Amino acid sequence: MNNYKKLVDHISRLEGQLSAVKNELAQSSPDCDKASKTLLSASRSFATLREQFVSCFLDSYCGPVTSKKQKALTSLLTLIRG
């Protein structure tokens, strides 16, 4: 499976999580605890997606990560994570 397919699959999972939150909140008596847990999972999933996207982007434009590039890439991803 190529990296773009993995990103698209990850986005689809994230969309499903957000849809679940939206549907829960649209209920006449929403379970806010359930929605908040799903939203937290979606937030973590988005952070992972962002990291994977940056890694894929760098791989596309800079070539595969070698051991020499790994330290620099790790530092860059740490900076992006915040």
N, C-alpha and C positions, 0 to 999 in steps of 0.2 A: 504494500500500500504506500503510495507516495505521500510526501509531507502535506501537499495541498489537500488531499482527500482526508487525511487525519484532522486537519484544521476545520474542514467543512463538517466532518462528523462531530467534532467538539462543539462547534457553533450550534449544530442541531440539538445536541444534548442540553446546551445552555438555553436555547429557545424553549425546550420542553420544561426546564426548571422554571423559567420566567412565566410560562403559560400556566403552570401549576399554581404559582403564587397569585397570578391574576385571577384565575378561576376560584381559588379559595377565598380571596377578598371580595369577589362578586356574590358570594353566597349570602343568604339572608342572615345567617349567624356564622360569620367566618371564624375559623380556628386560627387566631392570630399567632399562637405558639407554633403551630404547624407551618404557617406561612413564613414566619420569621426564620425557622430552621431551614426551610427550603431556600429562602432568600440568602441566608448565610452560605449555604452550599453553592448557590449560583455565583455569589461574590468570589468565593475561592476558585470556582471553576473559571471565572473570567480572568482572574489573576494568572492562572496557569495557561489559559489560552493566549494571553498577552505575551507571556514568556515564550511559548511555543511559536507564536507568530514572529517575534523578533529573531528567534533562532533560525526559523525557516527563511526569513528575509535575508539574514546575514549569510546563511549557507548558499542561497541563490546568487547573491552578489559577490561574495568573498570566497566561495568554495567551501568544501567540507572542513569541519573543525579538526585540526591536528592537535597533538599534545602541546605544541608550542603556542597555538592560538587559544587553547582551553582556558588558561589563566586569565587572559584578557577578556574572553567571552564571559567567564564567570563574574568578573568585576563589572562588566557592562550590564549584565542581567541583574546583578545586585543593585546597581544604581537605578535601573529602570523600575525595579520592584519598589524602591523607595524606602 
